[in-house]
Amino acid sequence: MQPDTADLRTPGGSISTIPVERLAAGDVIVIKPGMRVAADGVILTGHSSLDEAMVTGESMPVSRGPGDPVITGTTNSEGVLEVEVRAVGSDTRLARMTRLVEEAQTGHAPVQKLVDRISAVFVPVILIIALITLAGWMLAGAGFEAAMVAAVAVLVIACPCALGLATPTALVAGTGAAARAGILIRDIETLERATDIRLVAFDKTGTLTMGTPEVAGLSPAEGASEAELLELAASVETGSEHPLGRAILSHAGQQGVVISQADNIRAVPGHGLEGTVDGQLVRVGSERYLSEAGIKTGSAGETLGQDQAGTLAWVSSGDRLVGVIRLADRIRPQTREALAELSSRGLASVMLTGDNQATARAIAAEAGVSDVRAGLLPAEKLDVIRELASSTGGHVAFVGDGLNDAPALAAADLGIAMASGSDAAREAAAITLMRPDLRLVPAALDVAARTRRTIRQNLGWAFVYNLIGIPLAAFGILPPVFAGAAMAFSSVSVVTNSALMARWRPGFTDN
């Protein structure tokens, strides 16, 4: 997936094609339509749509512009992009994905260890059976040649190729199919653990929700309009680095609101912001902030719903209340569908968050989660995970994305991290979802279950084949030539069954 060359923008402004091995962090590369991204980086100039399907599993091209990240191996669909290189070689996201898949495919599953122990006994037992067959035919009066043919047939039919192929072929097919769907499985033991999960615990912020606030409601005061409310708030928030301020500015831009010039903008610690717009002092902040300034807030906030999640930003102009804006962290679009799918499989869901009870319960109600644990510190999340694991007999999965989720991800029987989250979360998790689509959680459990089922089918076929074939060979019914063909057929059957696993796809389609 990684291209061999890259178009480097030289300090003089010209473009030089160089091998990707010569790229370094800080270089600027040019990516034309149809080209693959040569290194992880950030777009400096240009707008385009990138096909990220092979890396994240996202089926639709994703719009990207200045400041947005790009991933090695993705394809530029439209415009010309200039990208500042941030990671090259083994540090790229694609390289990390490759290492994870390789580690998963070369590991030994618990069931494979059992097969290895069985094989250690199986081979000497077959040698003994072959010797007994040889001796039995000789004692029965058959010639040495007939006795040897029967003994050789036993050895040929019992060749443990199918046993040896049963597990690794299914693992390679299963982990490969999962990776194509955007599910990275760290190790083979993960597949075993994932099939026994009974309860899935979710972090709230950044996992069930988008992780960034948005304007969720506007309530202008009497005599004011939504446009005026947005205009004054956005004017004072111009240049703000606070997430709530950026959310107001973004919403104003989406609504086409013209932002006025604000002067003397200053932050009031613990309260909000204030600035002068058209000669009037505009305040944006908490209800207490406006009340202390002598402005009556009345019941303006009630129309937004007191039981809803989020933060209220009150806006005034002079001594007049303009209105209130509700900002909230919205749930991800696929959250309800993912939780409903888990519920249909008989799996319980729990939400863990450090947020307050009111916000947590509002988000939980919207997402469809009945069990909520709020106000948790990272250490307390860890304690809850251990408690849940104890109550379910060690069958708990935890889905998170933040640095504070890393201890819980490591302690859970199955840790699932969002690729958009922190490095610590990804390192602590056994499964990484390459795109923020929670429907991949039940999909990950599904591919794990199917892979284990394929392994068991393969092993079952291999053992049944030997159980039937060895007596037939020992009694001379199956000569060596046919025993060899049957042995080859058993191996082909195992590989074919595993190849069918490679056709696995998530049980949902992207809209």
C-alpha positions as semicolon CSV with decimal commas, in nm:
position;residue;x (nm);y (nm);z (nm)
1;M;0,000;0,000;0,000
2;Q;0,292;0,239;0,058
3;P;0,424;0,399;-0,263
4;D;0,792;0,362;-0,353
5;T;0,848;0,729;-0,435
6;A;0,727;1,071;-0,323
7;D;0,719;1,417;-0,484
8;L;0,926;1,639;-0,253
9;R;0,886;2,018;-0,255
10;T;1,243;2,150;-0,236
11;P;1,337;2,473;-0,052
12;G;1,367;2,641;-0,392
13;G;1,006;2,558;-0,475
14;S;1,069;2,289;-0,737
15;I;0,941;1,930;-0,712
16;S;1,179;1,637;-0,697
17;T;1,078;1,270;-0,703
18;I;1,270;1,075;-0,439
19;P;1,245;0,728;-0,277
20;V;1,020;0,728;0,030
21;E;1,315;0,603;0,238
22;R;1,473;0,948;0,204
23;L;1,174;1,134;0,349
24;A;1,213;1,291;0,692
25;A;0,980;1,461;0,936
26;G;0,931;1,823;0,834
27;D;0,959;1,760;0,459
28;V;0,680;1,891;0,236
29;I;0,544;1,647;-0,023
30;V;0,301;1,709;-0,309
31;I;0,023;1,457;-0,363
32;K;-0,156;1,476;-0,695
33;P;-0,496;1,319;-0,778
34;G;-0,472;0,941;-0,803
35;M;-0,149;0,921;-0,602
36;R;-0,108;0,737;-0,274
37;V;0,007;0,924;0,036
38;A;0,374;0,841;0,099
39;A;0,395;0,931;0,469
40;D;0,177;1,034;0,763
41;G;0,140;1,411;0,780
42;V;-0,077;1,719;0,796
43;I;-0,219;1,908;0,496
44;L;-0,068;2,253;0,448
45;T;-0,257;2,359;0,136
46;G;-0,530;2,216;-0,084
47;H;-0,862;2,041;-0,044
48;S;-0,951;1,692;-0,160
49;S;-1,128;1,368;-0,081
50;L;-0,913;1,076;0,030
51;D;-1,001;0,711;-0,011
52;E;-0,907;0,562;0,329
53;A;-1,089;0,230;0,283
54;M;-0,775;0,015;0,285
55;V;-0,654;0,169;0,613
56;T;-0,965;0,248;0,816
57;G;-1,234;0,041;0,640
58;E;-1,431;0,362;0,573
59;S;-1,618;0,291;0,249
60;M;-1,674;0,653;0,140
61;P;-1,398;0,904;0,050
62;V;-1,329;1,145;0,337
63;S;-1,304;1,522;0,280
64;R;-0,970;1,668;0,390
65;G;-0,832;2,023;0,398
66;P;-0,559;2,236;0,561
67;G;-0,479;2,116;0,912
68;D;-0,630;1,770;0,859
69;P;-0,415;1,458;0,899
70;V;-0,340;1,217;0,614
71;I;-0,240;0,851;0,647
72;T;0,022;0,657;0,455
73;G;-0,129;0,433;0,188
74;T;-0,453;0,628;0,136
75;T;-0,538;0,756;-0,212
76;N;-0,593;1,118;-0,311
77;S;-0,910;1,135;-0,521
78;E;-0,936;1,496;-0,638
79;G;-0,727;1,809;-0,570
80;V;-0,354;1,865;-0,533
81;L;-0,234;1,856;-0,171
82;E;0,081;1,980;-0,005
83;V;0,152;1,779;0,309
84;E;0,404;1,831;0,586
85;V;0,554;1,493;0,680
86;R;0,510;1,401;1,047
87;A;0,598;1,029;1,051
88;V;0,790;0,803;0,814
89;G;0,896;0,440;0,790
90;S;0,819;0,225;1,093
91;D;0,655;0,519;1,275
92;T;0,362;0,551;1,033
93;R;0,014;0,432;1,115
94;L;0,030;0,185;0,826
95;A;0,352;0,035;0,963
96;R;0,199;-0,003;1,309
97;M;-0,105;-0,173;1,154
98;T;0,124;-0,410;0,965
99;R;0,313;-0,505;1,282
100;L;-0,011;-0,572;1,470
101;V;-0,146;-0,796;1,194
102;E;0,184;-0,984;1,162
103;E;0,204;-1,040;1,538
104;A;-0,155;-1,166;1,544
105;Q;-0,106;-1,405;1,254
106;T;0,216;-1,560;1,386
107;G;0,102;-1,612;1,744
108;H;-0,025;-1,931;1,902
109;A;-0,386;-1,949;2,010
110;P;-0,470;-2,151;2,323
111;V;-0,649;-2,403;2,102
112;Q;-0,334;-2,436;1,889
113;K;-0,131;-2,515;2,199
114;L;-0,380;-2,794;2,272
115;V;-0,338;-2,922;1,915
116;D;0,040;-2,918;1,959
117;R;0,009;-3,132;2,274
118;I;-0,228;-3,371;2,096
119;S;0,010;-3,398;1,800
120;A;0,297;-3,481;2,035
121;V;0,099;-3,788;2,142
122;F;-0,070;-3,851;1,807
123;V;0,249;-3,915;1,607
124;P;0,403;-4,186;1,830
125;V;0,061;-4,352;1,869
126;I;0,028;-4,373;1,489
127;L;0,377;-4,524;1,462
128;I;0,276;-4,789;1,716
129;I;-0,050;-4,858;1,526
130;A;0,150;-4,897;1,204
131;L;0,384;-5,147;1,373
132;I;0,086;-5,336;1,516
133;T;-0,071;-5,341;1,168
134;L;0,250;-5,478;1,019
135;A;0,278;-5,745;1,288
136;G;-0,092;-5,831;1,272
137;W;-0,086;-5,892;0,898
138;M;0,230;-6,102;0,933
139;L;0,075;-6,312;1,210
140;A;-0,240;-6,354;1,001
141;G;-0,030;-6,523;0,734
142;A;-0,007;-6,242;0,484
143;G;0,319;-6,181;0,306
144;F;0,564;-5,912;0,409
145;E;0,470;-5,700;0,107
146;A;0,097;-5,698;0,191
147;A;0,170;-5,627;0,556
148;M;0,402;-5,338;0,466
149;V;0,145;-5,189;0,226
150;A;-0,116;-5,181;0,505
151;A;0,133;-5,031;0,753
152;V;0,240;-4,763;0,505
153;A;-0,124;-4,681;0,431
154;V;-0,174;-4,615;0,805
155;L;0,123;-4,378;0,809
156;V;0,007;-4,197;0,496
157;I;-0,355;-4,152;0,602
158;A;-0,249;-4,028;0,946
159;C;-0,009;-3,762;0,817
160;P;-0,111;-3,470;1,046
161;C;-0,114;-3,202;0,775
162;A;-0,479;-3,115;0,831
163;L;-0,420;-3,086;1,206
164;G;-0,126;-2,855;1,147
165;L;-0,316;-2,637;0,899
166;A;-0,646;-2,619;1,088
167;T;-0,559;-2,332;1,323
168;P;-0,309;-2,107;1,136
169;T;-0,508;-2,094;0,812
170;A;-0,825;-1,988;0,998
171;L;-0,631;-1,730;1,200
172;V;-0,471;-1,571;0,896
173;A;-0,807;-1,559;0,717
174;G;-0,994;-1,422;1,019
175;T;-0,745;-1,154;1,123
176;G;-0,698;-1,050;0,761
177;A;-1,073;-1,011;0,706
178;A;-1,100;-0,814;1,030
179;A;-0,816;-0,580;0,927
180;R;-0,986;-0,507;0,594
181;A;-1,297;-0,403;0,788
182;G;-1,097;-0,169;1,011
183;I;-1,054;-0,405;1,310
184;L;-0,696;-0,469;1,421
185;I;-0,646;-0,769;1,648
186;R;-0,326;-0,752;1,852
187;D;-0,277;-1,121;1,934
188;I;-0,430;-1,462;1,893
189;E;-0,539;-1,498;2,255
190;T;-0,767;-1,201;2,189
191;L;-0,980;-1,414;1,957
192;E;-1,034;-1,668;2,232
193;R;-1,125;-1,403;2,491
194;A;-1,356;-1,214;2,255
195;T;-1,584;-1,512;2,206
196;D;-1,666;-1,533;2,578
197;I;-1,762;-1,170;2,643
198;R;-2,089;-1,120;2,833
199;L;-2,075;-0,747;2,915
200;V;-1,933;-0,445;2,730
201;A;-1,842;-0,130;2,924
202;F;-1,803;0,198;2,734
203;D;-1,624;0,520;2,815
204;K;-1,848;0,819;2,738
205;T;-1,649;1,114;2,606
206;G;-1,485;1,039;2,272
207;T;-1,621;0,685;2,262
208;L;-2,000;0,690;2,285
209;T;-1,988;1,063;2,203
210;M;-1,797;1,267;1,947
211;G;-1,567;1,409;2,214
212;T;-1,612;1,770;2,101
213;P;-1,897;2,006;2,199
214;E;-2,147;2,136;1,946
215;V;-2,427;2,389;1,964
216;A;-2,730;2,180;2,054
217;G;-2,991;2,451;2,112
218;L;-3,060;2,825;2,104
219;S;-3,304;3,011;2,326
220;P;-3,320;3,385;2,246
221;A;-3,468;3,613;2,510
222;E;-3,783;3,813;2,443
223;G;-3,714;4,074;2,176
224;A;-3,400;3,898;2,049
225;S;-3,347;3,654;1,761
226;E;-3,133;3,345;1,714
227;A;-2,922;3,531;1,458
228;E;-2,849;3,814;1,704
229;L;-2,773;3,565;1,981
230;L;-2,524;3,377;1,763
231;E;-2,370;3,694;1,620
232;L;-2,292;3,850;1,960
233;A;-2,165;3,526;2,112
234;A;-1,945;3,445;1,811
235;S;-1,809;3,800;1,796
236;V;-1,680;3,779;2,154
237;E;-1,553;3,422;2,104
238;T;-1,345;3,520;1,798
239;G;-0,999;3,380;1,845
240;S;-1,100;3,175;2,148
241;E;-0,915;2,848;2,197
242;H;-1,175;2,710;2,438
243;P;-1,370;2,413;2,292
244;L;-1,705;2,582;2,374
245;G;-1,595;2,901;2,199
246;R;-1,483;2,710;1,891
247;A;-1,817;2,529;1,885
248;I;-2,007;2,859;1,886
249;L;-1,786;3,001;1,609
250;S;-1,826;2,685;1,401
251;H;-2,205;2,691;1,435
252;A;-2,221;3,060;1,347
253;G;-2,019;2,991;1,033
254;Q;-2,248;2,703;0,935
255;Q;-2,553;2,929;0,978
256;G;-2,396;3,204;0,767
257;V;-2,399;3,453;1,054
258;V;-2,192;3,768;0,990
259;I;-1,956;3,816;1,286
260;S;-1,909;4,171;1,408
261;Q;-1,587;4,329;1,526
262;A;-1,538;4,292;1,902
263;D;-1,295;4,509;2,097
264;N;-1,140;4,479;2,441
265;I;-1,205;4,106;2,461
266;R;-1,093;3,959;2,790
267;A;-1,145;3,638;2,980
268;V;-1,312;3,641;3,320
269;P;-1,163;3,336;3,496
270;G;-1,426;3,089;3,608
271;H;-1,705;3,287;3,444
272;G;-1,662;3,346;3,071
273;L;-1,566;3,618;2,823
274;E;-1,660;3,978;2,764
275;G;-1,596;4,230;2,488
276;T;-1,738;4,542;2,329
277;V;-1,957;4,504;2,019
278;D;-2,112;4,816;1,861
279;G;-2,045;5,012;2,179
280;Q;-2,221;4,760;2,405
281;L;-2,047;4,535;2,657
282;V;-2,130;4,177;2,559
283;R;-2,088;3,899;2,813
284;V;-2,080;3,527;2,732
285;G;-2,058;3,285;3,022
286;S;-2,233;3,126;3,315
287;E;-2,570;3,228;3,457
288;R;-2,395;3,331;3,777
289;Y;-2,165;3,561;3,578
290;L;-2,460;3,753;3,433
291;S;-2,649;3,755;3,763
292;E;-2,353;3,911;3,942
293;A;-2,352;4,181;3,673
294;G;-2,714;4,262;3,761
295;I;-2,871;4,098;3,455
296;K;-3,188;3,898;3,514
297;T;-3,176;3,561;3,339
298;G;-3,535;3,463;3,416
299;S;-3,654;3,140;3,258
300;A;-3,467;3,167;2,928
301;G;-3,279;2,842;2,993
302;E;-3,590;2,636;3,064
303;T;-3,688;2,612;2,697
304;L;-3,368;2,417;2,633
305;G;-3,468;2,146;2,879
306;Q;-3,311;2,125;3,220
307;D;-3,280;1,746;3,197
308;Q;-3,069;1,754;2,883
309;A;-2,693;1,708;2,876
310;G;-2,462;1,995;2,808
311;T;-2,343;2,337;2,919
312;L;-2,542;2,660;2,902
313;A;-2,367;2,972;2,776
314;W;-2,561;3,287;2,868
315;V;-2,528;3,597;2,650
316;S;-2,605;3,958;2,736
317;S;-2,557;4,294;2,564
318;G;-2,530;4,590;2,798
319;D;-2,785;4,527;3,072
320;R;-3,012;4,326;2,841
321;L;-3,031;3,946;2,827
322;V;-2,995;3,826;2,466
323;G;-3,044;3,455;2,529
324;V;-2,876;3,128;2,612
325;I;-2,692;2,869;2,403
326;R;-2,678;2,500;2,497
327;L;-2,359;2,321;2,401
328;A;-2,335;1,945;2,425
329;D;-2,114;1,657;2,327
330;R;-2,337;1,457;2,092
331;I;-2,339;1,080;2,066
332;R;-2,181;0,920;1,763
333;P;-2,427;0,850;1,480
334;Q;-2,392;0,471;1,507
335;T;-2,400;0,445;1,887
336;R;-2,764;0,338;1,927
337;E;-2,737;0,085;1,645
338;A;-2,421;-0,066;1,794
339;L;-2,568;-0,095;2,144
340;A;-2,890;-0,244;2,005
341;E;-2,685;-0,505;1,819
342;L;-2,498;-0,597;2,138
343;S;-2,829;-0,623;2,325
344;S;-2,974;-0,851;2,054
345;R;-2,681;-1,086;2,118
346;G;-2,760;-1,099;2,487
347;L;-2,470;-0,875;2,590
348;A;-2,522;-0,612;2,860
349;S;-2,383;-0,257;2,820
350;V;-2,252;-0,020;3,088
351;M;-2,139;0,342;3,054
352;L;-1,846;0,464;3,264
353;T;-1,763;0,836;3,280
354;G;-1,601;1,100;3,492
355;D;-1,880;1,343;3,401
356;N;-2,158;1,445;3,638
357;Q;-2,470;1,234;3,692
358;A;-2,712;1,464;3,505
359;T;-2,503;1,479;3,187
360;A;-2,417;1,111;3,205
361;R;-2,779;1,001;3,240
362;A;-2,892;1,229;2,957
363;I;-2,630;1,081;2,722
364;A;-2,709;0,728;2,841
365;A;-3,081;0,778;2,775
366;E;-3,005;0,904;2,425
367;A;-2,768;0,615;2,355
368;G;-2,992;0,349;2,506
369;V;-2,778;0,247;2,806
370;S;-2,956;0,174;3,133
371;D;-2,654;0,105;3,357
372;V;-2,455;0,427;3,418
373;R;-2,157;0,483;3,649
374;A;-2,076;0,859;3,664
375;G;-1,826;1,079;3,842
376;L;-1,548;0,821;3,814
377;L;-1,178;0,897;3,840
378;P;-0,943;0,681;3,627
379;A;-0,859;0,465;3,929
380;E;-1,229;0,424;4,003
381;K;-1,296;0,316;3,643
382;L;-1,034;0,048;3,696
383;D;-1,209;-0,065;4,015
384;V;-1,545;-0,085;3,835
385;I;-1,394;-0,296;3,556
386;R;-1,250;-0,536;3,813
387;E;-1,584;-0,550;3,991
388;L;-1,769;-0,624;3,665
389;A;-1,512;-0,887;3,569
390;S;-1,559;-1,057;3,905
391;S;-1,938;-1,056;3,874
392;T;-1,935;-1,200;3,520
393;G;-1,665;-1,458;3,578
394;G;-1,404;-1,272;3,373
395;H;-1,600;-1,190;3,060
396;V;-1,590;-0,808;3,037
397;A;-1,487;-0,591;2,743
398;F;-1,407;-0,221;2,781
399;V;-1,415;0,031;2,496
400;G;-1,226;0,358;2,544
401;D;-1,010;0,616;2,374
402;G;-0,838;0,842;2,626
403;L;-0,519;0,838;2,828
404;N;-0,733;0,798;3,141
405;D;-0,891;0,486;2,991
406;A;-0,560;0,301;2,950
407;P;-0,563;0,131;3,296
408;A;-0,920;0,006;3,246
409;L;-0,838;-0,113;2,891
410;A;-0,542;-0,312;3,023
411;A;-0,741;-0,459;3,313
412;A;-1,045;-0,564;3,110
413;D;-1,067;-0,918;2,979
414;L;-1,088;-0,759;2,634
415;G;-0,973;-0,400;2,576
416;I;-1,101;-0,224;2,262
417;A;-0,952;0,116;2,171
418;M;-1,056;0,377;1,917
419;A;-0,773;0,457;1,674
420;S;-0,864;0,825;1,705
421;G;-0,776;0,810;2,075
422;S;-0,448;0,835;2,264
423;D;-0,138;0,623;2,202
424;A;-0,162;0,490;2,557
425;A;-0,516;0,362;2,496
426;R;-0,414;0,186;2,175
427;E;-0,111;0,027;2,341
428;A;-0,320;-0,103;2,631
429;A;-0,597;-0,249;2,412
430;A;-0,610;-0,591;2,247
431;I;-0,829;-0,467;1,961
432;T;-0,808;-0,131;1,783
433;L;-1,095;0,009;1,575
434;M;-0,941;0,199;1,286
435;R;-1,240;0,430;1,246
436;P;-1,475;0,577;1,508
437;D;-1,770;0,352;1,423
438;L;-1,903;0,168;1,729
439;R;-2,074;-0,088;1,506
440;L;-1,725;-0,235;1,473
441;V;-1,749;-0,348;1,838
442;P;-2,013;-0,619;1,773
443;A;-1,842;-0,684;1,439
444;A;-1,514;-0,755;1,621
445;L;-1,689;-1,000;1,852
446;D;-1,854;-1,160;1,550
447;V;-1,531;-1,213;1,351
448;A;-1,367;-1,357;1,662
449;A;-1,653;-1,604;1,711
450;R;-1,651;-1,705;1,346
451;T;-1,275;-1,755;1,345
452;R;-1,293;-1,981;1,650
453;R;-1,583;-2,171;1,495
454;T;-1,379;-2,219;1,175
455;I;-1,084;-2,350;1,378
456;R;-1,308;-2,601;1,555
457;Q;-1,466;-2,711;1,227
458;N;-1,119;-2,765;1,080
459;L;-1,001;-2,962;1,382
460;G;-1,322;-3,164;1,388
461;W;-1,283;-3,253;1,022
462;A;-0,918;-3,350;1,071
463;F;-0,993;-3,579;1,370
464;V;-1,300;-3,741;1,212
465;Y;-1,104;-3,802;0,893
466;N;-0,831;-3,985;1,090
467;L;-1,085;-4,173;1,301
468;I;-1,242;-4,317;0,985
469;G;-0,934;-4,348;0,765
470;I;-0,689;-4,521;1,003
471;P;-0,903;-4,837;1,061
472;L;-0,973;-4,861;0,687
473;A;-0,599;-4,845;0,613
474;A;-0,510;-5,090;0,891
475;F;-0,754;-5,352;0,754
476;G;-0,621;-5,312;0,401
477;I;-0,937;-5,150;0,261
478;L;-0,756;-4,825;0,180
479;P;-0,430;-4,877;-0,017
480;P;-0,147;-4,617;0,012
481;V;-0,224;-4,444;-0,317
482;F;-0,583;-4,374;-0,212
483;A;-0,472;-4,294;0,143
484;G;-0,239;-4,027;-0,001
485;A;-0,521;-3,880;-0,208
486;A;-0,753;-3,880;0,093
487;M;-0,485;-3,714;0,307
488;A;-0,438;-3,440;0,047
489;F;-0,815;-3,397;0,020
490;S;-0,841;-3,343;0,397
491;S;-0,578;-3,069;0,383
492;V;-0,751;-2,902;0,088
493;S;-1,082;-2,917;0,273
494;V;-0,934;-2,746;0,579
495;V;-0,773;-2,470;0,372
496;T;-1,092;-2,421;0,170
497;N;-1,301;-2,389;0,486
498;S;-1,056;-2,127;0,617
499;A;-1,064;-1,942;0,285
500;L;-1,440;-1,904;0,323
501;M;-1,364;-1,718;0,649
502;A;-1,168;-1,462;0,447
503;R;-1,496;-1,358;0,286
504;W;-1,631;-1,229;0,618
505;R;-1,769;-0,878;0,618
506;P;-1,932;-0,672;0,898
507;G;-2,307;-0,722;0,920
508;F;-2,379;-0,358;0,837
509;T;-2,338;-0,127;0,540
510;D;-2,221;0,234;0,548
511;N;-2,480;0,491;0,457
